[in-house]
């Protein structure tokens, strides 16, 4: 593989992309169950969501590099600018291009979903898309980066959970339905848990760099308790969904995803070395995707 291509694939952090579409998967399955699914909207929603996630990853790389957070104390994979493989200017140019891609995909998605018949919804989604771009950029970039003020968890819950599931469902159905609320909360909580796991891994480096996260504010022991709360609350919300909307045993297929989630919590409890949190990131993210797939597919079988 061309080295330059390899560097950019590393910069966009492929392992973060499956988690970002978990909400889209559930929303699409619920839309299919209610007879409002549309393949074009689904494909464009997936593409737009991935483009926003890539934008966030690139902006995060640039913002942390500018603030000196990515240094020799970092435990996770080396970032693109930190490694010297991509320059500040190259990253900034890539971010600008990515913003244009986000805009193009968003326009195509909104026009496909609403056309000229639902002008108010279309305008509302253009505003949401604007907020998504701002949120992606301001996580670590700029003097008021919210990721440095312990607000990252809140934004992840809102955008990965509520906006992803409820927002995508509205693209299909043109209305909000109570059936999407508990799945949206579930995915939001698990996505927040992924961020918290990342922040627990980086707690020492972030403290030195004055990057204030929930994990930094709580400390190691309490951050673990917070992590247990996020995952267990997600399990409870999904369980409530399964009970309230039960039609057939297939609806409970997602119980299978509880196995890796419980094993994950057991492993987190045992971890004493911060670097051992890193392998759990992939496990938790994939467990979230598995739950989304099984919950969604089980609902339409």
PANU-317545 format. One record per residue (C-alpha): chain; residue number from 1; z, y, x. Coordinates in pm, 1 decimal. Layout:
# residues N
> ch,i,pz,py,px
> A,NUM,Z,Y,X
...
END
This chain:
# residues 301
> ch,i,pz,py,px
> A,1,0.0,0.0,0.0
> A,2,-82.5,351.9,120.1
> A,3,232.7,502.6,273.4
> A,4,195.5,826.9,77.7
> A,5,168.0,633.9,-249.9
> A,6,471.0,429.1,-152.7
> A,7,670.0,746.7,-84.2
> A,8,588.6,890.7,-425.1
> A,9,667.6,564.4,-603.3
> A,10,1004.5,575.4,-432.8
> A,11,1051.4,940.2,-534.9
> A,12,986.2,875.0,-904.4
> A,13,1248.9,594.3,-891.3
> A,14,1078.1,319.2,-1087.4
> A,15,1404.6,140.3,-1159.9
> A,16,1518.0,428.0,-1383.9
> A,17,1214.9,416.5,-1612.9
> A,18,1291.6,110.2,-1833.9
> A,19,1623.6,261.1,-1946.2
> A,20,1451.2,581.2,-2055.4
> A,21,1238.3,397.9,-2315.7
> A,22,1521.1,192.4,-2470.2
> A,23,1558.9,439.7,-2754.2
> A,24,1183.5,444.0,-2818.5
> A,25,1184.0,64.2,-2852.5
> A,26,1459.0,67.3,-3116.2
> A,27,1305.3,358.7,-3307.9
> A,28,966.8,184.7,-3314.1
> A,29,1114.9,-141.9,-3442.9
> A,30,1308.5,36.1,-3718.1
> A,31,991.7,223.5,-3809.1
> A,32,803.4,-107.7,-3832.1
> A,33,1076.5,-250.1,-4056.8
> A,34,1043.2,50.0,-4288.1
> A,35,662.6,35.2,-4288.9
> A,36,593.4,359.9,-4102.4
> A,37,507.2,232.4,-3752.8
> A,38,200.7,373.5,-3575.7
> A,39,69.8,235.1,-3245.5
> A,40,-74.7,564.3,-3119.9
> A,41,255.0,745.8,-3175.0
> A,42,440.9,461.2,-3001.9
> A,43,218.6,463.4,-2691.8
> A,44,227.2,843.1,-2663.7
> A,45,606.0,847.1,-2713.9
> A,46,647.3,594.1,-2431.2
> A,47,416.6,793.7,-2202.3
> A,48,584.7,1126.3,-2281.6
> A,49,933.2,982.7,-2233.2
> A,50,842.3,833.0,-1895.7
> A,51,687.7,1164.3,-1789.0
> A,52,1012.8,1347.5,-1872.9
> A,53,1216.3,1087.8,-1683.8
> A,54,992.8,1122.1,-1377.7
> A,55,1025.0,1501.4,-1400.9
> A,56,1402.8,1465.7,-1408.3
> A,57,1398.7,1230.7,-1107.4
> A,58,1179.7,1462.2,-900.0
> A,59,1384.2,1768.6,-993.9
> A,60,1703.7,1578.5,-914.0
> A,61,1571.3,1490.7,-569.0
> A,62,1480.6,1855.0,-500.2
> A,63,1801.4,2000.3,-643.5
> A,64,2035.0,1767.2,-454.5
> A,65,1840.7,1821.9,-132.5
> A,66,1863.9,2200.2,-165.2
> A,67,2239.1,2181.6,-226.2
> A,68,2299.5,1941.6,62.7
> A,69,2433.0,1666.4,-161.1
> A,70,2187.3,1413.0,-20.9
> A,71,2332.1,1364.0,325.8
> A,72,2456.2,1090.5,557.5
> A,73,2746.5,1021.2,319.8
> A,74,2514.8,912.9,39.0
> A,75,2559.9,544.5,-52.1
> A,76,2258.4,479.2,-276.0
> A,77,1889.9,456.1,-179.8
> A,78,1770.3,738.2,45.2
> A,79,1596.9,1015.4,-147.6
> A,80,1242.3,1133.5,-75.1
> A,81,1323.4,1476.5,69.1
> A,82,1635.4,1347.1,243.5
> A,83,1423.3,1087.4,426.6
> A,84,1166.6,1346.7,532.5
> A,85,881.9,1153.8,370.9
> A,86,814.4,1434.8,121.5
> A,87,858.6,1805.2,193.0
> A,88,1026.2,2062.7,-32.4
> A,89,687.8,2223.0,-104.1
> A,90,523.5,1889.9,-188.8
> A,91,807.2,1805.0,-425.1
> A,92,792.4,2145.6,-592.6
> A,93,415.3,2110.4,-639.7
> A,94,466.5,1762.4,-787.8
> A,95,725.2,1901.4,-1030.7
> A,96,480.7,2170.0,-1146.6
> A,97,207.9,1909.7,-1202.0
> A,98,453.1,1685.2,-1383.6
> A,99,550.3,1969.1,-1617.9
> A,100,183.4,2008.6,-1712.0
> A,101,161.2,1633.1,-1777.2
> A,102,472.5,1651.3,-1996.5
> A,103,322.1,1940.4,-2192.2
> A,104,-10.8,1761.9,-2241.2
> A,105,147.0,1435.6,-2357.3
> A,106,389.5,1621.1,-2584.5
> A,107,110.9,1816.6,-2754.2
> A,108,-88.1,1494.5,-2806.3
> A,109,221.6,1317.7,-2943.6
> A,110,319.6,1594.5,-3186.1
> A,111,-35.7,1641.6,-3313.3
> A,112,-73.2,1265.7,-3362.7
> A,113,256.0,1244.1,-3549.9
> A,114,243.7,1555.5,-3766.2
> A,115,-108.0,1697.5,-3761.6
> A,116,-121.0,2007.9,-3981.3
> A,117,77.2,1856.4,-4269.0
> A,118,427.7,1892.1,-4126.7
> A,119,423.9,2229.5,-3953.6
> A,120,801.9,2280.5,-3958.0
> A,121,864.5,1941.5,-3796.5
> A,122,593.0,2007.0,-3539.2
> A,123,752.1,2339.1,-3442.6
> A,124,1096.0,2176.4,-3424.7
> A,125,962.8,1909.6,-3187.9
> A,126,791.4,2166.0,-2966.3
> A,127,1130.7,2333.3,-2931.8
> A,128,1298.1,1998.3,-2854.3
> A,129,1029.8,1929.8,-2591.8
> A,130,1103.7,2269.3,-2434.7
> A,131,1473.3,2178.4,-2419.2
> A,132,1383.4,1842.8,-2259.9
> A,133,1194.2,2017.6,-1979.7
> A,134,1479.4,2262.0,-1921.2
> A,135,1735.5,1979.6,-1924.1
> A,136,1528.9,1778.6,-1674.0
> A,137,1502.4,2073.7,-1435.8
> A,138,1853.1,2216.2,-1468.1
> A,139,2042.7,1892.1,-1403.5
> A,140,2061.7,1965.3,-1030.6
> A,141,1827.3,2263.0,-975.9
> A,142,1939.6,2623.9,-974.6
> A,143,2275.3,2797.9,-934.4
> A,144,2394.4,2685.9,-1279.5
> A,145,2295.1,2318.5,-1254.4
> A,146,2490.5,2141.5,-1527.5
> A,147,2503.7,1817.3,-1329.5
> A,148,2735.5,1998.9,-1086.3
> A,149,2968.6,2111.4,-1365.4
> A,150,3053.7,1774.0,-1523.0
> A,151,2812.5,1826.7,-1814.2
> A,152,2565.1,1553.1,-1720.6
> A,153,2727.5,1288.2,-1938.6
> A,154,2696.6,1504.1,-2249.7
> A,155,2328.7,1577.6,-2191.7
> A,156,2246.3,1213.4,-2119.9
> A,157,2416.2,1106.2,-2442.5
> A,158,2223.1,1367.2,-2641.8
> A,159,1878.1,1316.8,-2490.2
> A,160,1879.1,943.9,-2406.7
> A,161,2060.8,852.4,-2727.0
> A,162,2029.0,1090.1,-3020.7
> A,163,1702.8,1263.5,-2931.3
> A,164,1537.0,944.8,-2808.0
> A,165,1617.5,719.6,-3105.4
> A,166,1649.1,962.8,-3396.4
> A,167,1377.8,1195.2,-3268.6
> A,168,1128.2,914.7,-3212.5
> A,169,1201.1,766.6,-3554.0
> A,170,1124.7,1103.4,-3715.6
> A,171,787.2,1103.3,-3537.9
> A,172,704.4,787.2,-3733.9
> A,173,884.3,847.4,-4063.7
> A,174,876.3,1229.6,-4089.2
> A,175,1241.2,1214.7,-4194.8
> A,176,1583.6,1110.5,-4066.4
> A,177,1722.9,778.2,-4188.9
> A,178,2087.6,667.3,-4167.1
> A,179,1974.7,333.6,-4018.6
> A,180,1903.0,499.1,-3680.9
> A,181,2241.8,665.8,-3628.2
> A,182,2444.4,373.6,-3487.6
> A,183,2162.1,251.8,-3257.8
> A,184,2122.6,608.4,-3128.5
> A,185,2494.0,629.9,-3047.2
> A,186,2483.5,284.4,-2884.9
> A,187,2196.7,370.2,-2650.2
> A,188,2349.3,711.0,-2577.5
> A,189,2680.2,555.6,-2474.4
> A,190,2519.6,290.4,-2253.0
> A,191,2292.3,547.6,-2088.9
> A,192,2596.5,764.9,-2020.4
> A,193,2766.5,459.0,-1871.1
> A,194,2472.2,418.6,-1631.5
> A,195,2517.0,779.4,-1518.2
> A,196,2892.2,730.7,-1481.4
> A,197,2833.7,420.2,-1271.8
> A,198,2603.0,623.3,-1048.2
> A,199,2867.0,896.3,-1023.1
> A,200,3143.5,645.8,-942.2
> A,201,2929.3,515.3,-656.5
> A,202,2878.8,870.5,-525.2
> A,203,3231.1,998.9,-591.6
> A,204,3322.4,1060.3,-227.6
> A,205,2994.5,1227.5,-130.1
> A,206,2989.2,1437.7,-447.4
> A,207,3346.4,1553.2,-384.4
> A,208,3255.1,1667.9,-32.1
> A,209,2941.5,1842.4,-162.9
> A,210,3138.5,2010.4,-443.4
> A,211,2930.4,1833.7,-706.1
> A,212,3172.3,1806.1,-997.1
> A,213,3103.3,1506.2,-1220.4
> A,214,3325.3,1338.2,-1478.2
> A,215,3394.8,1067.6,-1219.2
> A,216,3501.7,1329.5,-963.6
> A,217,3728.3,1500.7,-1217.0
> A,218,3888.2,1174.6,-1331.1
> A,219,3918.8,999.6,-996.3
> A,220,3831.9,635.9,-923.3
> A,221,4086.0,461.4,-1147.8
> A,222,4039.2,678.7,-1456.5
> A,223,3660.1,684.5,-1410.2
> A,224,3666.7,304.9,-1444.0
> A,225,3868.5,334.3,-1767.2
> A,226,3615.0,589.1,-1894.8
> A,227,3339.8,341.8,-1804.5
> A,228,3508.7,61.8,-2000.7
> A,229,3535.3,298.2,-2298.4
> A,230,3163.6,384.3,-2291.1
> A,231,3045.0,22.4,-2275.2
> A,232,3299.7,-115.8,-2523.2
> A,233,3232.9,170.7,-2767.9
> A,234,2860.0,91.5,-2744.2
> A,235,2930.2,-274.5,-2820.1
> A,236,3142.6,-177.8,-3121.5
> A,237,2875.3,59.9,-3256.9
> A,238,2603.7,-203.9,-3224.1
> A,239,2834.2,-460.3,-3385.0
> A,240,2891.1,-225.8,-3679.5
> A,241,2514.7,-183.6,-3710.1
> A,242,2469.7,-560.2,-3717.9
> A,243,2731.9,-595.3,-3991.8
> A,244,2621.4,-301.4,-4208.5
> A,245,2249.3,-381.5,-4199.5
> A,246,2271.4,-761.0,-4190.6
> A,247,1989.5,-942.3,-4369.1
> A,248,1937.2,-1260.4,-4165.6
> A,249,2081.5,-1431.4,-3855.2
> A,250,1791.8,-1288.8,-3654.0
> A,251,1950.5,-944.8,-3694.6
> A,252,2228.8,-1058.6,-3462.1
> A,253,2004.2,-1161.1,-3173.1
> A,254,2130.8,-863.7,-2976.6
> A,255,2470.0,-1034.7,-2942.8
> A,256,2307.3,-1213.7,-2646.7
> A,257,2308.7,-880.5,-2459.3
> A,258,2687.5,-871.7,-2484.2
> A,259,2706.7,-1148.1,-2222.7
> A,260,2570.8,-942.7,-1928.4
> A,261,2760.5,-636.1,-2054.9
> A,262,3093.7,-819.5,-2051.3
> A,263,3015.3,-971.1,-1709.8
> A,264,2931.5,-620.5,-1589.9
> A,265,3269.9,-486.1,-1703.3
> A,266,3444.0,-773.9,-1528.1
> A,267,3255.4,-697.2,-1207.9
> A,268,3330.5,-322.6,-1228.6
> A,269,3701.0,-400.4,-1262.9
> A,270,3689.9,-602.9,-939.3
> A,271,3497.5,-346.9,-730.6
> A,272,3693.0,-170.2,-458.0
> A,273,3410.1,-68.3,-222.3
> A,274,3199.3,215.0,-367.3
> A,275,2869.1,72.7,-239.0
> A,276,2922.8,-232.6,-461.2
> A,277,2864.1,-15.7,-768.2
> A,278,2496.5,25.6,-673.6
> A,279,2374.7,-326.6,-771.4
> A,280,2549.0,-283.4,-1107.4
> A,281,2326.5,12.0,-1194.4
> A,282,2020.3,-209.6,-1232.5
> A,283,2218.0,-474.4,-1420.5
> A,284,2359.2,-227.0,-1672.5
> A,285,2023.7,-52.3,-1722.5
> A,286,1842.1,-382.3,-1783.2
> A,287,2121.8,-501.8,-2013.2
> A,288,2070.1,-185.0,-2218.0
> A,289,1695.6,-250.4,-2239.5
> A,290,1767.8,-611.4,-2341.0
> A,291,2003.5,-496.9,-2616.4
> A,292,1743.5,-247.3,-2740.8
> A,293,1470.7,-513.8,-2748.8
> A,294,1684.5,-776.3,-2921.4
> A,295,1833.2,-531.2,-3171.2
> A,296,1492.9,-394.6,-3260.7
> A,297,1301.7,-722.5,-3270.9
> A,298,1585.9,-900.3,-3450.7
> A,299,1575.8,-637.0,-3722.5
> A,300,1209.3,-695.5,-3801.7
> A,301,1204.9,-1077.5,-3785.5
END
